């Protein structure tokens, strides 16, 4: 709903609407009233403008059509990524089946999220780094549409001494951003960058209430346990540093490709200020990440 609402609004030239969290939430409530059992309380668009480029092919399909097409396409991409260069080919069909019917995948489908796409890019990119470093790096660079999953990638590439892959990732991320500028204009980035920075250093109270505190991050868990926010932020910083170090060490080690991938995925809950636990549990159990919890689950966690 957020994805479709944002891309359709941008195509209609309503940039200010997309970047105004309250107005955008109101727009979603009005546009999708027949689909909602209760009004949305807070649904901002906080993704980088580059994500809009990936959503563009689905915009003409209508709300229901774009949802089905996006989930089907990204699930298919994930299945291909899991099959491509698999270290245990005979087990691959079973792994794909387990991933796509897992509770986490069901939650991803119910929420209309992009976990299939994130997982596909991570799996395909890491597995291709050995035989085709430029292609693998370019695929990993596309994760810049969701930066919290991209930021550990440079540490992995440095650990592998994959400097060609690192350059390819940077070029890919830049190309995606440049495409968004050419399609939607530079103003979107000019307005989004300070907004993203403000959300990081001085977040809106609603973003804390409906965003960060719903996550199962180190910061969220510490705050919910009664730890002062300043100390919780220090603990989160320590988790970030340890995640970067663990990723670098794992990718420098002689572990096989899928084992390194599992380390990269397993460190995501510690790295991100906001993470959804069911998705990452699925990540470290198999080389994939699929899903996100329902809002009710997050509220239950928040209220204890």
N, C-alpha and C positions, 0 to 999 in steps of 0.2 A: 504494500500500500504506500509506504514512504517512498520506495524506489519509483513506482509508477507515477505517484503524485509529483515527485521532483522532476522527472524527465519531461512529463507533459507540461508542467508549469514553465520549465526552461524553454521548451519549444514554442510556447505561447508568449515568450518574452517577459515573463514575470520573475525576474531575478530577485527583486526585493522581497517577494513573497517567500521564495525558497529559503532565503537567509534570515528571515524573521521567524523565530521559533514559535511564538504565540500565534502569529497570523497563519503560518503553515499548518499548525495543528488544527486551527479553526477551519482552514480550507479542506483538510482531510476529513474532518467530521462532517462538513457539509457535502462534500463530493461523494463520500462513501457511506452516507447515513443508512442506506438500505442494507449495507453489508455488516454494520456494526450493531451489536446488542447493547452496548453502552458507549458513550462518547469517549474518545481518546483524551487522556489528561495532558499528555506532553509527548509529542512526536516530532522533534526537530530533524533537520537535515544537517548532519555534521560531517558527512563524507567529503573527501576532496573532489573538486570539479572533474578530475580525471575519471571518476567512477561513472559519470554521466555518459562518457564515450562508450563504455561497455554496455550501458543500458539502452543506448540509442536504437539498436536493431529491434528491440522488443516494444518500443513505444507505439508503433502503429497497430498493435494487435489487440488493443483494448485491455481493460484491467484483468479480466479472467484469462484471456488468451495470453497476455504477457506473463502472467504468473505461471501458467502451465508450461509455456515455452521456456521460460528462464530456468525453472526447476528441472525440466526434462533435459535441457541442453547441458546444464552444469552437472547434473547427475551422470549423464553420458560421458562428459569430459572426465569426471572423477573415475568412472569405471575404466576408461581408456588409460588414465594415468596409473592406476593400480595394476593394470595388465602389462603395460609397457615396461620392458626390461625388469620384470619381476624376478627375484632371486629364487622363488619356489613356484614355478609356473603351474605345476599340477594343483597347488593349493589356491591359486589366484581366483578361479571362479567362486570358490567358497568364501574367500575373503571379500570379494566384491559383493556377494549376496548378503553376507553378514553386515557389511558397512551400510548397504542401501536399505536394509530392513531394520536396522538398529533403532532403539528408542531415540537416540540423538538425531538420526536422520528424519524420523517422524516429527520431532520437534522443529527441526529446520524447515520441513515442509509446512507445518502448521503456522509457523511464524513468517513464512515467505522470506527466509534469510538467504545469505550468500555463502554459507559454510561449504557447500559442495564446490563452489568455484575456488574458494581459498584453499581448500584441501587439494584440489586438482592441481593448482599452480605449484603448491609446495612439493607435492609428490613428484610431479613430472619434472619440475625444475631441478630438484636435488638428484634425481636418478639420471638426468641427462648431463650433469656437470662433467662426469668422467669422459664419456665418448664424444659429447658435443658441447663443450663448455660455453660457446657463444650462444647457442640455442637455449641451453639450460639457464644461463644467466639472464637472457632476455625474458624467458618465461617468469623467472623469479622477480624480475623488475616490474612485471605487471601487478605484483602484490602492492605496489605503491598506491593502488586505489583504496587500500585498507591499511594505512601505515603501521598500525600496531602489530601487524603480522609481518611487515617488511623489515622492521628495524633490527631484528636479529640476523637477517640474511647476510649483511656485510661481515659480521663476525664469523659466520659459517664459511663464507668465501675466503676470508683472510686465513682462517684455520686450514683450509684446503690449499692455500697458496694459489687459488684460482683467480689470478689478477685479470685474465681475459674475461672470465665469467663476471667478475665485479664490474668491469668496464661495460660489459654488455647489459648488466642489470641497470646501471646508471643511465645508459643510453635509452633503454627500453622505458624506464620510468619517465625520463625527459620527453621521449616521443609521445607517450600517452598524455602527459601534461600539455605538450605543444598542440596535440590534436584537439584537446578541450578548448584551448585558446582560440584556435582557428574556427571551431564550430560555435562556441558559445561566447567568445570574447574574453579579453584580458580582465575586464572589470570584475568578473566572478572571482578570479584568483585574488585580485587586489582587496576585495572585501572579505573573502574567506580566510586568508592567511592571518590577519589580526584577530578575527573571531576565533579561529582555532587556538591561537596563542593565549587569548584571554580565557578560553575554556580550560586550558591547561594550568595556568598560573592563578587565575581568579575565577573559578567556575561559577556559573549562575546557580542560585539555590535550587532551582527546579532540576537542573542537570545533576546536581549532587543527589537530590531526592529520588529522581526517576532514572538516573543513569549510573553513576559511579557506585552508589550504595547498593544497587541491585546485583552488582558483579561479585564474583567470588575471588577477588584479588586479595593480596596481602593487606593493602590499605583498607578495603571494605571490611575484611574479617577483623582487623585490629580496631577499627572504629566501632563496629557492632559489639565488640567485647568491652568497650568503654575506654579504650586507649585514646588520649588526646590526639587531635588531628595532626599536630606538628610531629609527634613521635610516630604516628602511623605513616606519615609521609617519609620519615627517615627510614622506617622499616621497609617501605616500598622501594626506596632508592637502593637500599642494600640488596633487596631481591633482584632489582634490575641489574646491578653490577654483577651479582653472582650468576645470573642467567647468561649475561654476555660472556663471562669467563667460562662457564660450563659449556656453552655452545662452541666457543673457540677451541677449547681443549678437546672436546669430543670430535670435532671435525679435523683436528690435527692428528688424532689418534688413528690406529689401524683398524678401527671398527668398520664393518661393511656399510654400504650406502644406506640400507634401510634402518640399521641401528642408529646411525647418525641422524637420520630423519626423525626417528622417534625421540631422540634427545632434543632436537630442535622444537618439536611439537610439545613435548612435556614441559619445556621451560617457558612456554607462552603464558601460563597462568601467573608465574612469578614476574614476568617481564611487564605485562600490561597492567595499567592502573584499573582496568575493568575487563573482566573475562567471565565467560559463562562456563561453569564447571562441567556440565554433562558433555559439552563438545570436546573439551580437552581430555576428559577421561577416555573418550573414544579415540582421541588422537594417540595417546601413548599405548593403548592396547593394540592398535594396528596403525600402519602408516597412513592415517587419514584423520580428518576432523569433520564431524558432521553434526551440526545442530546447535540449538540454543534453548534454554528453558523458557517455559511460559511465564508470563508476567506474574501470575498467581504464585508460582514457586518462588520467584524473586522476592515478592512481597512477604511471603511467609518467612523467608530467610531474614529479611530486613527487620521484621517485627518480633522475631524470636518465637 
